[in-house]
Amino acid sequence: MPRKGLVALSKGAYTAVYEQDHTGWWFVSVPELPGCHTQGRTLARARERIREAIALWLDVDEAELQIADDVRLSEPARQATARARQARQHARQAQEAALATTREAVRVLVHDSRLSTRDAAELLGISHQRVAQLVGRQGDDPVPTSDAVSSRGAAARRS
């Protein structure tokens, strides 16, 4: 049961405002629930504690809560964080583009030009195992490598 005079918004969204004090601890408050606050040495701990505090305050299950984090940082820290996130996003996109280009190169080298995985790997500067993975992910039947043909021949001779 919610506190007296408090409208139960248990299925609604709450905003947890995180502010770091001079000792390094994070103080967390919930503007929608005056008096509901907690603290933690780390953001993760403060996040756990505010979820628990809101659930206790409203007498609801923690799983029902939707909490939006509002971490208050200094302007330089906020800008540095935004730049880092943007750089990581660009890096992810570049990595995806490099993977697509490498897959295409593997397809051309192994399937169209009929090179072995080892030769394709040497030309691309990656391991032959990675080439084999990329060949297998394309859904095509890979061209047997000289190693695979030798292994089959050796297995046939043993039987």
C-alpha positions as CSV (number, residue, x, y, z in Angstrom):
1,M,0.0,0.0,0.0
2,P,1.4,3.4,-0.9
3,R,2.2,6.0,1.7
4,K,-0.7,8.0,2.9
5,G,-1.6,10.8,0.5
6,L,0.7,9.4,-2.2
7,V,-0.8,8.3,-5.5
8,A,0.4,4.9,-6.5
9,L,2.2,5.1,-9.8
10,S,3.8,1.7,-9.4
11,K,3.4,0.8,-13.1
12,G,4.5,4.3,-14.2
13,A,8.0,5.5,-14.8
14,Y,10.1,7.1,-12.2
15,T,13.2,9.2,-12.5
16,A,16.2,8.5,-10.3
17,V,18.5,11.6,-10.1
18,Y,22.1,10.7,-9.3
19,E,24.5,13.3,-7.9
20,Q,27.9,12.7,-6.6
21,D,28.9,14.4,-3.3
22,H,32.3,15.7,-2.3
23,T,33.2,12.4,-0.8
24,G,32.6,10.5,-4.0
25,W,29.3,8.8,-2.9
26,W,26.3,8.9,-5.2
27,F,23.2,10.4,-3.7
28,V,20.0,9.4,-5.4
29,S,16.6,10.9,-5.2
30,V,13.2,10.4,-6.9
31,P,11.4,13.7,-7.7
32,E,8.1,11.9,-8.1
33,L,8.4,10.5,-4.6
34,P,9.6,13.3,-2.2
35,G,11.6,11.8,0.7
36,C,12.5,8.7,-1.2
37,H,16.3,8.7,-1.5
38,T,19.4,6.6,-0.9
39,Q,23.1,6.5,-1.6
40,G,25.8,4.2,-2.9
41,R,29.6,4.2,-3.3
42,T,29.2,3.3,-7.0
43,L,26.5,4.0,-9.6
44,A,25.6,0.3,-9.8
45,R,25.1,0.1,-6.0
46,A,23.1,3.3,-5.9
47,R,21.0,2.0,-8.8
48,E,20.3,-1.2,-6.9
49,R,19.4,0.7,-3.7
50,I,17.1,3.2,-5.3
51,R,15.2,0.4,-7.0
52,E,14.8,-1.3,-3.6
53,A,13.9,2.0,-1.9
54,I,11.1,2.8,-4.4
55,A,9.7,-0.7,-4.2
56,L,9.6,-0.4,-0.4
57,W,8.2,3.1,-0.5
58,L,5.3,2.0,-2.8
59,D,5.0,-1.6,-1.4
60,V,5.3,-3.1,-4.9
61,D,7.6,-5.7,-6.5
62,E,10.9,-4.2,-7.9
63,A,10.2,-6.0,-11.2
64,E,7.1,-3.7,-11.8
65,L,9.2,-0.5,-11.6
66,Q,10.4,1.5,-14.6
67,I,13.2,3.8,-13.6
68,A,14.9,6.2,-15.8
69,D,18.4,7.3,-14.7
70,D,19.4,10.9,-14.7
71,V,23.0,11.0,-13.8
72,R,24.1,14.6,-13.1
73,L,27.7,15.3,-14.2
74,S,29.7,18.4,-14.6
75,E,29.6,19.9,-18.1
76,P,33.2,18.7,-19.0
77,A,32.4,15.2,-17.8
78,R,29.1,15.1,-19.6
79,Q,30.7,16.3,-22.9
80,A,33.6,13.8,-22.5
81,T,31.1,11.0,-21.9
82,A,29.1,12.0,-25.0
83,R,32.3,12.1,-27.1
84,A,33.4,8.7,-25.9
85,R,30.0,7.1,-26.6
86,Q,29.9,8.7,-30.1
87,A,33.5,7.4,-30.8
88,R,32.5,3.9,-29.7
89,Q,29.4,4.0,-32.0
90,H,31.6,5.1,-34.9
91,A,34.0,2.3,-34.1
92,R,31.2,-0.3,-34.1
93,Q,29.9,1.0,-37.4
94,A,33.5,0.9,-38.9
95,Q,33.9,-2.6,-37.5
96,E,30.6,-3.7,-39.1
97,A,31.7,-2.2,-42.5
98,A,35.1,-3.9,-42.2
99,L,33.4,-7.3,-41.5
100,A,31.1,-6.9,-44.5
101,T,34.0,-6.0,-46.7
102,T,36.1,-8.9,-45.4
103,R,33.2,-11.3,-46.0
104,E,32.9,-10.1,-49.6
105,A,36.6,-10.5,-50.1
106,V,36.6,-14.0,-48.6
107,R,33.7,-14.9,-50.9
108,V,35.5,-13.6,-54.0
109,L,38.8,-15.2,-53.1
110,V,37.6,-18.6,-51.9
111,H,34.5,-19.2,-54.0
112,D,35.1,-17.2,-57.2
113,S,38.9,-17.4,-57.4
114,R,39.0,-20.8,-55.8
115,L,41.9,-20.0,-53.4
116,S,42.5,-22.1,-50.3
117,T,41.5,-20.6,-47.0
118,R,45.2,-20.3,-46.1
119,D,46.0,-18.3,-49.2
120,A,42.9,-16.1,-48.7
121,A,44.0,-15.6,-45.1
122,E,47.5,-14.6,-46.0
123,L,46.2,-12.1,-48.6
124,L,43.7,-10.6,-46.1
125,G,46.0,-10.6,-43.1
126,I,43.7,-12.7,-41.0
127,S,43.9,-16.3,-39.7
128,H,42.9,-19.2,-41.9
129,Q,40.4,-20.2,-39.1
130,R,38.7,-16.8,-39.4
131,V,38.5,-17.3,-43.2
132,A,36.9,-20.7,-42.6
133,Q,34.4,-19.1,-40.2
134,L,33.5,-16.5,-42.7
135,V,33.1,-19.0,-45.5
136,G,30.8,-21.1,-43.2
137,R,28.6,-18.1,-42.3
138,Q,27.8,-17.3,-45.9
139,G,25.6,-20.4,-46.2
140,D,27.5,-21.6,-49.3
141,D,29.4,-24.9,-49.5
142,P,33.0,-23.9,-48.9
143,V,35.6,-25.0,-51.5
144,P,37.7,-27.7,-49.9
145,T,41.1,-26.5,-48.8
146,S,44.2,-28.4,-49.6
147,D,44.4,-29.3,-45.8
148,A,40.8,-30.6,-45.9
149,V,41.4,-32.7,-49.0
150,S,44.6,-34.1,-47.4
151,S,42.8,-35.0,-44.2
152,R,40.0,-36.8,-46.1
153,G,42.6,-38.7,-48.2
154,A,44.4,-39.7,-45.0
155,A,41.2,-40.8,-43.3
156,A,40.2,-42.8,-46.4
157,R,43.6,-44.6,-46.4
158,R,43.3,-45.5,-42.7
159,S,39.9,-47.2,-43.2
